Structure formats: structure tokens, C-alpha cells
Amino acid sequence: MQAKRQPFSALLIDFLSRAQSLTVSTLLHALLILLVGGTVLFKHYSEPPDFAADPNGLVTEQTQIQPPQSQPQLTQPQYSQTTPNVANVATSPSNIATITTSNSATTTFHMDSQVLLTPTVKGDRVQAPLTPKVTSMGNGLSKEIAKGIANFTSGWAKGGTASMGKPLKEREFIFTAYLAKYQGGDWDSTVRIEDGKIWAGSLPNLLYIITKLSKRKIHAEPQVEPLDLASDDIFVKKPPFIWFTGHRDFKLTDKEVENLGEYLRRGGCIWGDSSVPGQRSRFDIAFRREMRRLVPDPNQPWRELPPTHQIYTHAWYGEIKAVAPGINFYDEPVYALMGYGGEIAVLYTANDYGDMWQFGIDEKGEVDLSRDEKKRLIAVNEEMWFRRNLYFRNIEPKALFDTYKFGTNIIIHLLTRWEEKIRSVPQMDNASMK
């Protein structure tokens, strides 16, 4: 029996009904492909930022520069070294050095004694070289320089140059020392001044106590007037040292630099002592900077004096073998700039001995609390005395006594440091040194 044939409309409705699930599935797949595929395409074509780098470095493996296939070969020059004949080379520092080669046609280059101007590095700063005013002379002195220094320094020891060579404790010394009155800063920070005159404080105490403890063998005259560094008094009075101190920044005038430079060349010495113990205070920076204007030779930097220095080994008080601690127990080493003959031109103590010496001691080794007719403490700064356990420590008799002894040893060295070199200069007799 033949099946009944369905109309076309019924067949179409049946087909669409069966294909409903396929259509929905196809539409869902098309939508997913559009969404996911668009994201991938977006990521693929996103432009990378400038200076993009691989996490392991600044240049990725794809962008590394490849070296050339072959490197040019350089021919190394061949050198030969020969030892020059030094049998006839003189040891005197005044002789001119020569450069010798192995060439048969030997050429000799004569060189004047000059200082190489190279920048110096201090901490994190580079200082430009300056024109030297004090030339390094090695360890020797010419006859002319030695004679000038002898004339300037001979008055510091009783008997002049005739007393040189005698045992230290058998000699007598007579000198004056001055407090530097420089432009700017607080040069009078450790002394007491009344009507323009110094009447008490660090330097007067030091010189007075040195004289008393040595039974006047070291006769030091305290001066009531500070020394004007711009005047010619510096060359008339001929002090063995000029005392610098203060808390603040300062800058020397051109005239002060000129006078002090000449003073150092004649054999004097500058002794700086910071009123703020330790390094990097305003005075510390200023003093080191300004002294380099006097001794700008880059071959003569600031240096620490070792324990083998004559301040410790050829001393008036032999029991002082090291730096005496200053205020608040600071024990910075002694610093120095060297001048002619390798001798000290500038000496610097950063332990604030000046404030230690505002406490005088008596013959019994106790703090001197005597008063004058105005009821003022003479040898002691009254304000510091009452604050000694608050702001000022290490103020006790033994510590004070040690600093006075240490100061004496420094002064003795400054008084005698030229004598050995003067006596060793050829053709320097006593008559030429007077």
C-alpha cells in the first residue's frame, strides 16, 4: 500500500523543528569564535611600549648585537728594560734628576723642581689644584733656607743655637705665643676678653701652667692682645706657633694668607684646635680648607702623626705615649701639613683641648678654684664648671693634667723641630746661624 504523501509545508515545519538544536549550537559556536578570536588578535597586534626589556636584562635575546665573525689582530710592541748605572747619582735633594734610556745616543732631560698639579680627592669632593706657595723640599734644607729659619727661630731657646744638642731637660726656652685674630668666625671662643684684652681662658692657662710645672725652664709669656694676622707684627714678634680656634666657618683674607704663608716659610707653625670636638664641624671644614691655601702642595696632604713621631718619643713628659683625650673623651689623632724639610707647617688637634684648658689646675694637680678681687674664678670658666657633668665630660684632675702635659710635648717639639736639620746643613757654623 502506498504511503500517503505529506504536503510541502508540513515537511518544512518538520525540518525546521529538527534543525533547531543545530542552529542554536552553530550560533553559540560562532559567537565564541568571535569573542575569543578577537581577544587573541588584539593581544597579538598590541604595540609594545618604548624601551621594553626582557626581565633578565636590558636587551632581549632577539635584539642582542652579535660580534663580528673575526677580530682584527693587533701586534703588541716589544719592550726591553735595562737597569741604568746609578753609581754616580748624588743623593742630595737639590740635584737635578735625569731620565736615562738604553739608546746608544743617550739624551738627558733636565727637570726643574716642580710640583705636579693634580686634583685631590677629599671625601666625596674633588678639589682643583692650586698654585703652590710652599714648595716641598724633601728632607733636606739648602744653606740659604736653613740660615733664614735659624735666624727666625734662634730666639726661642735660651742661649740660641749654642744650646742645640744638649739634653732636653737641661735646656731653657723663652717664647711668646699668640691667639690668632682672623676675619670672621669666633676666634675668641675659649678665652675671656675684657676691654679688648685677654685676661683668662685656654691659651693663658696653658702657657701659665707650662711655666709653673717646668719650674720656669719653659718660660712662656701669655699675651693679652690677640695677633692681627694682616699686620707685620707676626714677623717682629716671631712666635713659635699661632693658635687658631673657634666653632664657626671662616675665610682668611688675601693679606692674611700672604702673611701666614711667609710666616710658615720662615719656620713658624700654625696650631689649630677645634672648639667642637671631632670631624666635619664648621670650624673643622673651614680650618682644613683655609690651611690648604697656605700649603697647597698636592704631594703634602693632611696626615696623621704616628706614635713614633717625636712628639711622643722626644718629649718633655715621656709618660705621655699617645694622644691625650680631650673634651667628652674625644681622642682624634694629631693631624699635620708638612712644609720645608718635611717638618710640620700646620698642626691640628680636633679634640677641643681649648675647652679642657678653660679648667686650670694648681700645683697639687687639683682644679684651681681661686678667685680674684672681683670674686671671679680666675683659672676656671665658671659657667662651664657648673655644667661640667651635663655638657662637658672628662673634666677631672688627671684628665686635665694629661692634656696639659700633652700640650707641653707639642710645644717643645715646635720649639726644637728645626734644630737637627739646621745643624746637618753643610757649612752652617754658629756664626752663620745667628
C-alpha positions in Angstrom: 0.0 0.0 0.0 1.5 3.3 -1.0 2.1 5.8 1.9 0.2 9.0 2.0 2.2 11.8 0.7 2.6 14.9 3.2 2.2 18.4 1.9 5.4 20.6 1.4 4.5 23.0 4.2 4.3 20.1 6.7 7.7 18.8 5.6 9.3 22.3 6.0 7.9 22.7 9.5 9.2 19.3 10.5 12.7 20.1 9.1 13.0 23.3 11.0 11.9 21.6 14.2 14.6 19.0 13.9 17.3 21.6 13.0 16.5 23.9 16.0 19.2 22.4 18.2 21.8 22.5 15.5 21.0 26.2 14.7 21.4 27.3 18.3 24.6 25.3 18.7 26.0 26.9 15.5 25.2 30.4 16.7 26.8 29.8 20.0 30.0 28.5 18.4 30.1 31.4 16.1 29.7 33.9 19.0 32.5 32.2 21.0 34.8 32.2 18.0 34.3 35.9 17.5 34.9 36.7 21.2 38.0 34.5 21.8 39.5 35.1 18.4 39.1 38.9 18.8 40.9 38.8 22.1 43.8 36.8 20.7 44.1 39.1 17.7 44.1 42.2 19.9 46.9 40.8 22.0 48.9 39.7 19.0 48.8 43.2 17.4 49.2 45.3 20.6 52.2 47.6 20.1 54.9 47.1 22.8 56.0 50.2 24.8 59.2 52.0 24.1 62.4 50.7 25.8 60.7 47.3 26.5 63.2 44.9 28.0 63.5 41.3 28.8 63.1 40.6 32.6 66.7 39.3 32.7 68.3 42.3 31.1 68.0 45.5 29.0 68.3 43.7 25.7 66.3 40.6 24.7 67.9 37.6 23.1 66.3 38.6 19.7 67.9 42.1 19.8 71.4 41.2 21.1 74.2 42.5 18.9 76.3 39.7 17.5 80.0 40.1 17.5 81.8 40.1 14.1 83.0 36.7 12.9 86.6 37.7 13.2 88.6 40.2 15.3 91.5 42.2 13.9 94.8 41.0 15.3 96.9 43.8 16.9 100.6 43.5 17.0 101.9 44.1 20.5 105.0 46.3 20.7 108.0 44.6 22.3 109.8 46.4 25.2 113.1 45.8 26.8 114.2 47.1 30.1 117.7 47.8 31.2 119.0 49.0 34.6 120.7 52.4 34.4 124.0 52.9 36.1 123.2 54.7 39.4 126.7 54.6 40.9 127.2 58.3 40.2 123.8 59.5 41.1 124.0 62.0 44.0 121.7 61.7 47.0 121.3 65.4 47.6 117.7 66.6 47.1 119.0 69.8 45.4 120.5 67.9 42.5 118.5 67.8 39.3 117.0 64.4 38.3 117.8 62.8 34.9 115.9 60.2 32.8 118.2 57.6 31.2 117.4 55.3 28.2 119.2 52.4 26.7 119.6 54.2 23.3 123.2 54.5 22.2 122.6 58.2 21.6 121.7 58.9 25.2 119.6 62.0 25.8 119.4 63.6 29.2 116.4 65.6 30.2 116.9 68.3 32.8 113.9 68.9 35.0 113.3 71.9 37.3 112.0 71.1 40.8 108.2 71.5 40.3 105.1 70.3 41.9 102.7 68.2 39.8 99.3 69.9 40.0 96.8 67.2 40.1 93.3 67.3 41.6 93.0 65.9 45.1 90.0 64.0 46.5 88.7 64.7 49.9 85.7 62.6 51.0 83.2 62.9 48.2 84.6 66.1 46.8 87.4 66.7 44.2 89.4 69.9 44.9 91.0 71.7 42.0 94.8 72.1 42.2 96.1 75.5 43.4 99.4 77.3 42.6 101.8 76.1 45.3 103.1 78.8 47.8 105.1 76.3 49.9 107.3 74.1 47.8 108.1 70.6 49.1 111.8 70.5 49.8 112.2 66.8 50.6 114.0 66.0 53.8 116.8 68.5 53.4 117.3 72.3 53.5 119.5 74.5 51.4 122.1 76.6 53.2 120.1 79.8 52.4 116.8 78.4 53.7 118.4 76.9 56.8 120.1 80.2 57.6 116.7 82.1 57.4 115.0 79.6 59.6 117.8 79.7 62.1 117.6 83.5 62.3 113.8 83.3 62.9 113.8 80.5 65.5 117.1 81.0 67.4 115.5 83.3 70.0 113.1 80.6 71.2 115.8 78.8 73.2 118.0 80.4 75.9 121.5 80.6 74.6 120.3 80.4 71.0 121.8 77.9 68.7 124.6 77.3 71.2 122.2 75.2 73.3 121.3 72.8 70.5 122.4 69.3 71.2 122.1 69.4 74.9 119.7 67.1 76.8 116.2 68.4 76.6 115.7 68.7 80.4 118.9 70.7 80.8 117.8 73.4 78.4 115.7 76.5 78.9 113.2 78.1 76.5 111.7 81.5 76.3 108.9 82.3 73.9 105.6 84.1 73.4 102.5 82.6 71.7 99.6 84.4 70.3 95.9 83.8 69.7 95.0 84.4 66.0 92.6 87.2 65.4 91.2 86.2 62.0 88.4 87.8 60.0 85.1 86.1 60.6 84.3 83.2 62.9 84.6 83.3 66.7 88.4 83.2 67.2 87.9 84.2 70.9 85.7 81.2 71.8 87.9 79.7 74.5 89.2 82.9 76.1 87.7 85.7 78.2 88.2 89.2 77.0 87.6 92.5 78.9 88.1 95.9 77.3 89.7 94.2 74.3 92.3 92.4 76.4 92.6 88.6 77.1 92.6 88.1 80.8 91.8 84.4 81.2 91.0 81.2 79.3 92.6 78.4 77.3 95.9 79.8 75.9 96.7 81.9 79.1 96.1 78.8 81.2 98.3 76.6 79.0 101.2 79.0 79.0 101.0 79.8 82.7 100.8 76.1 83.8 103.6 75.1 81.4 105.8 77.7 83.0 104.9 76.7 86.5 105.2 72.9 86.1 108.6 73.2 84.4 109.9 75.4 87.2 110.3 78.2 84.5 112.6 76.1 82.3 109.9 76.6 79.7 109.2 80.3 80.2 106.1 81.1 78.2 104.7 84.6 78.2 100.9 84.8 77.8 99.9 87.8 75.7 96.8 89.9 76.5 96.4 91.0 72.9 95.4 88.7 70.0 97.6 88.8 66.9 96.3 90.6 63.9 97.2 88.3 61.0 97.1 91.1 58.5 99.8 93.1 60.3 103.6 92.8 60.1 103.8 92.2 63.9 103.9 88.5 63.0 107.5 88.9 61.7 108.6 91.2 64.5 107.4 89.0 67.4 108.4 85.7 65.8 106.1 83.4 67.8 106.9 79.6 67.5 103.2 79.0 66.9 100.0 80.9 66.3 96.9 79.4 68.0 93.7 79.1 65.9 90.4 78.1 67.5 86.6 78.6 67.1 83.3 76.9 66.3 82.3 78.6 63.0 83.1 78.8 59.4 85.7 81.5 58.4 87.7 82.6 55.4 91.1 84.2 55.5 91.7 87.4 53.6 94.3 87.5 50.8 96.6 89.6 53.1 96.3 87.1 55.9 97.1 84.2 53.5 100.1 86.1 52.3 101.5 86.9 55.8 100.8 83.4 57.2 102.4 81.8 54.1 105.6 83.8 54.7 105.5 83.1 58.4 105.5 79.3 57.7 108.4 79.7 55.2 110.4 81.4 57.9 109.9 78.5 60.3 106.8 79.3 62.2 103.8 76.9 62.8 100.1 77.3 62.9 98.3 75.2 65.6 94.6 74.8 65.1 92.3 73.4 67.8 88.6 73.0 67.1 86.2 74.1 69.8 83.8 71.4 68.5 85.4 68.0 69.1 85.5 65.6 66.2 85.4 65.9 62.4 83.0 67.7 60.0 82.2 70.6 62.2 82.0 74.1 60.5 85.4 75.0 62.0 87.0 71.7 61.1 86.0 72.1 57.5 87.0 75.8 57.3 90.4 75.2 59.0 91.4 72.3 56.8 90.3 74.3 53.7 92.0 77.6 54.6 95.2 75.9 55.6 95.4 74.2 52.2 95.6 77.8 50.8 98.9 78.1 52.7 100.2 74.6 51.9 98.5 73.7 48.6 101.1 71.1 47.5 99.1 68.0 46.5 102.1 65.9 47.5 101.7 67.1 51.0 98.2 66.1 52.1 96.8 66.1 55.6 98.3 63.3 57.5 98.1 61.7 61.0 101.2 61.8 63.2 102.1 58.2 64.1 103.0 57.0 67.6 106.7 57.0 66.5 106.7 60.8 66.0 109.0 62.9 68.1 106.0 64.5 69.9 105.8 61.1 71.7 109.4 59.9 71.5 111.4 63.1 72.2 109.1 64.7 74.7 109.3 66.7 77.9 106.8 64.3 79.5 107.9 60.8 78.4 105.0 59.1 80.1 102.6 60.6 77.5 102.8 57.9 74.8 99.6 58.7 72.9 97.0 61.4 72.2 95.5 62.7 75.4 91.7 62.5 75.3 90.0 65.9 75.1 86.6 67.2 76.0 83.9 64.5 76.1 86.7 61.8 75.7 87.4 62.6 72.1 90.8 61.2 71.0 91.2 62.1 67.4 94.8 61.8 66.2 97.1 64.8 65.6 96.9 66.0 62.0 99.6 67.9 60.2 100.5 69.5 56.9 104.3 69.4 56.1 106.3 72.2 54.7 110.0 72.8 54.1 112.3 69.9 55.0 109.3 67.6 55.8 108.7 69.5 59.1 105.3 70.4 60.5 103.9 73.7 59.0 100.4 73.3 60.3 99.3 71.2 63.3 95.7 70.4 64.0 94.1 68.9 67.1 90.3 68.1 66.8 89.7 67.1 70.5 88.8 70.6 71.8 91.8 71.0 74.2 90.9 74.7 74.3 87.8 74.0 76.4 89.8 71.5 78.6 92.2 74.3 79.2 89.5 76.5 80.5 89.9 74.5 83.7 93.2 75.4 85.3 95.0 73.1 87.8 97.1 74.1 90.8 100.5 72.8 91.9 98.8 69.9 93.7 97.1 68.7 90.5 93.6 69.8 91.6 91.2 72.1 89.7 92.2 75.7 90.6 89.1 77.4 92.0 90.9 80.6 93.2 89.1 83.9 92.8 90.3 87.5 92.2 89.3 90.7 93.9 86.1 90.8 91.9 85.1 87.3 93.2 85.6 85.9 89.7 87.1 82.4 89.2 90.5 83.2 87.6 91.6 79.8 86.2 88.2 78.2 85.6 85.3 79.2 83.3 82.5 79.4 85.9 79.7 78.6 83.5 81.5 75.5 82.2 82.4 74.5 85.8 78.7 74.3 86.8 77.8 72.4 83.6 80.7 70.0 83.6 78.6 66.9 84.2 75.9 68.0 81.7 77.6 69.2 78.5 81.3 68.9 79.4 82.6 65.5 80.4 86.1 64.2 81.1 86.6 67.2 83.4 88.6 65.7 86.2 92.1 66.4 87.5 94.0 63.6 86.0 92.5 64.0 82.5 93.2 67.8 82.7 96.7 67.2 83.8 97.3 64.8 80.9 96.2 67.3 78.4 98.5 70.0 79.8 101.4 67.5 79.6 100.4 66.6 76.0 100.2 70.3 75.1 103.7 70.8 76.6 105.1 68.0 74.5 103.6 69.6 71.4 105.1 73.0 72.2 108.5 71.5 72.9 108.5 69.8 69.5 107.5 73.1 67.8 110.4 74.9 69.6 113.0 72.3 68.6 111.9 70.7 65.4 114.3 72.6 63.1 117.4 72.1 65.2 118.6 68.8 63.8 118.2 69.8 60.2 119.9 73.2 60.7 122.9 71.5 62.3 123.1 69.0 59.5 123.3 71.6 56.7 126.9 71.7 55.3 128.9 74.9 56.0 126.5 76.1 58.7 128.6 77.2 61.6 127.3 79.0 64.7 128.2 82.4 63.3 126.1 81.9 60.2 123.1 80.8 62.2 122.9 83.9 64.4 
